[in-house]
């Protein structure tokens, strides 16, 4: 359970670390995560905390993200070396563990995977991912449809639809999809199919 005191400390931490625009995004993600958690049966306070902290490292320059990742033994693949901004997620998880003393493994995992996603994400991780993609400040083609999807569909189906859209958008721009995102989509589709068969 995320205590009121932990949330207060996280809010102050985010206020110190992030600019106004990024701070606003983090608060919108936190609020969206809380609402999705209520819909999908995950703890709302922990979802709110994850949303507040998910971008704690977002404004760290790419070269410093690489340096911190190496210093803290965070895995860095060739993909991350080409796009070091992706490291803001795992670096944020380690940052809040070190600086805020946050030891909730599920919240840290949710923060760590909110950008590239990963197979076997917890419901909290999926909620954070969906909240980040659909918070009210997001403006991109299809986001209104996804906002309906994340509230009306099964959590795994909603995540699969959102991640598939994300991957298709990346491919349409001629960019490479992160291997973890490909694996996550396969896992989500398998999980969705299993859940459908169990309901039949």
C-alpha positions in Angstrom: 0.0 0.0 0.0 1.3 3.5 -0.9 0.8 5.6 2.2 -0.3 9.2 2.1 3.1 10.3 3.4 4.9 8.4 0.6 2.7 10.1 -2.0 3.3 13.5 -0.4 7.1 12.9 -0.6 6.8 11.7 -4.2 4.8 14.8 -5.2 7.6 17.0 -3.6 10.2 15.0 -5.3 8.6 15.3 -8.8 8.2 19.1 -8.2 11.9 19.4 -7.6 13.1 17.2 -10.4 10.8 18.0 -13.3 9.9 21.1 -15.3 6.3 22.4 -15.3 5.3 20.7 -18.5 6.7 17.3 -17.5 5.4 17.7 -14.0 1.9 18.3 -15.4 2.2 15.2 -17.5 3.3 13.1 -14.6 0.3 14.3 -12.5 -2.1 13.6 -15.3 -0.6 10.1 -15.7 -1.0 9.5 -12.0 -4.6 10.6 -12.0 -5.3 8.4 -15.1 -3.5 5.4 -13.6 -5.6 5.8 -10.4 -8.9 5.7 -12.4 -7.7 2.8 -14.6 -6.7 0.9 -11.5 -10.2 1.2 -10.1 -11.6 -0.1 -13.3 -9.2 -3.0 -13.6 -9.0 -4.1 -10.0 -5.5 -2.8 -9.2 -4.6 -0.7 -6.1 -5.3 2.9 -7.0 -2.8 4.5 -4.6 0.1 2.4 -5.9 -1.0 3.2 -9.4 -1.1 6.9 -8.6 2.4 6.7 -7.1 3.8 4.9 -10.1 2.3 7.5 -12.4 3.8 10.3 -10.4 7.3 8.9 -10.5 7.4 7.2 -13.9 9.2 10.1 -15.7 11.5 11.1 -12.8 14.5 10.7 -15.1 12.9 12.1 -18.2 14.8 15.3 -18.2 18.3 13.8 -17.6 20.4 14.2 -20.8 21.0 11.1 -22.9 24.7 10.9 -22.2 24.1 11.0 -18.4 21.4 8.4 -18.7 24.0 6.1 -20.3 26.5 6.9 -17.6 24.1 6.3 -14.8 22.9 3.0 -16.4 26.4 1.7 -16.6 27.3 3.0 -13.1 24.1 1.3 -11.6 24.5 -2.0 -13.7 21.3 -1.4 -15.6 21.4 -3.5 -18.8 22.1 -1.4 -21.9 21.7 -3.0 -25.3 22.6 -1.8 -28.7 19.1 -0.4 -29.1 19.5 1.8 -26.0 22.9 2.9 -27.1 21.3 4.2 -30.3 18.3 5.7 -28.5 19.6 6.4 -24.9 16.4 8.3 -24.1 14.7 5.0 -23.6 16.9 4.5 -20.5 14.8 7.1 -18.7 12.5 4.4 -17.6 14.9 2.0 -15.9 17.0 4.9 -14.6 13.9 6.4 -13.1 13.2 3.2 -11.2 16.6 3.1 -9.8 16.6 6.8 -9.1 13.5 6.7 -6.9 14.7 3.6 -5.2 17.9 5.3 -4.2 16.7 8.8 -3.6 13.2 8.2 -2.2 13.9 4.8 -0.6 11.0 3.3 -2.6 11.3 -0.5 -2.3 8.0 -1.7 -3.7 9.2 -4.1 -6.4 6.0 -4.0 -8.4 5.9 -0.2 -8.6 9.6 -0.2 -9.6 9.0 -2.8 -12.3 6.1 -0.8 -13.6 8.3 2.3 -13.9 11.1 0.3 -15.4 9.0 -1.1 -18.3 6.5 1.8 -19.0 8.3 2.8 -22.2 9.3 -0.3 -24.1 7.0 -2.7 -22.1 8.0 -6.3 -21.5 6.5 -9.8 -21.3 4.9 -10.8 -17.9 4.1 -7.2 -16.9 1.9 -7.0 -13.8 -1.5 -5.5 -13.9 0.0 -2.4 -12.3 2.6 -2.2 -15.0 -0.1 -2.4 -17.7 -2.2 0.2 -16.0 0.8 2.6 -15.9 1.6 1.9 -19.6 -2.0 2.6 -20.6 -2.3 5.7 -18.4 0.9 7.1 -20.0 -0.4 6.5 -23.5 -3.9 7.9 -22.9 -3.7 10.7 -20.3 -5.8 13.7 -21.2 -2.8 15.8 -22.4 -1.9 13.3 -25.2 -2.7 14.4 -28.7 -2.2 11.9 -31.5 -4.4 10.2 -34.1 -6.5 7.5 -32.6 -6.0 8.5 -28.9 -9.7 9.1 -28.3 -10.4 5.5 -29.5 -7.7 4.2 -27.2 -9.2 6.1 -24.2 -12.4 4.2 -24.8 -10.6 0.9 -25.2 -8.7 1.2 -21.9 -11.9 1.7 -20.0 -14.1 -0.8 -21.7 -11.9 -3.7 -22.6 -10.1 -6.4 -20.5 -6.8 -5.0 -19.3 -4.7 -7.4 -21.4 -6.8 -6.8 -24.5 -6.6 -3.0 -24.0 -2.8 -3.2 -23.6 -2.5 -5.4 -26.7 -4.5 -3.0 -28.8 -2.5 0.0 -27.6 0.9 -1.6 -28.0 -0.1 -2.9 -31.5 -1.1 0.6 -32.5 2.2 2.0 -31.1 4.3 -0.6 -32.9 2.5 0.0 -36.2 3.0 3.8 -35.8 6.7 3.2 -35.2 7.0 1.0 -38.3 5.1 3.5 -40.4 7.7 6.1 -39.6 10.4 3.7 -40.8 11.8 3.2 -37.3 12.8 -0.1 -35.5 10.6 -1.6 -32.8 12.3 -2.4 -29.6 12.7 -6.2 -29.2 11.0 -6.0 -25.7 8.0 -4.4 -27.3 7.7 -7.1 -29.9 7.9 -9.8 -27.2 5.4 -8.0 -25.0 2.9 -7.8 -27.7 3.2 -11.6 -28.4 2.8 -12.3 -24.7 -0.2 -9.9 -24.4 -2.0 -11.6 -27.4 -1.4 -15.0 -25.9 -2.6 -13.9 -22.5 -5.7 -12.4 -24.1 -6.4 -15.5 -26.1 -6.1 -17.7 -23.0 -8.5 -15.5 -21.1 -11.0 -15.6 -23.9 -10.8 -19.4 -24.0 -11.3 -19.6 -20.2 -14.5 -17.4 -20.5 -16.0 -19.7 -23.2 
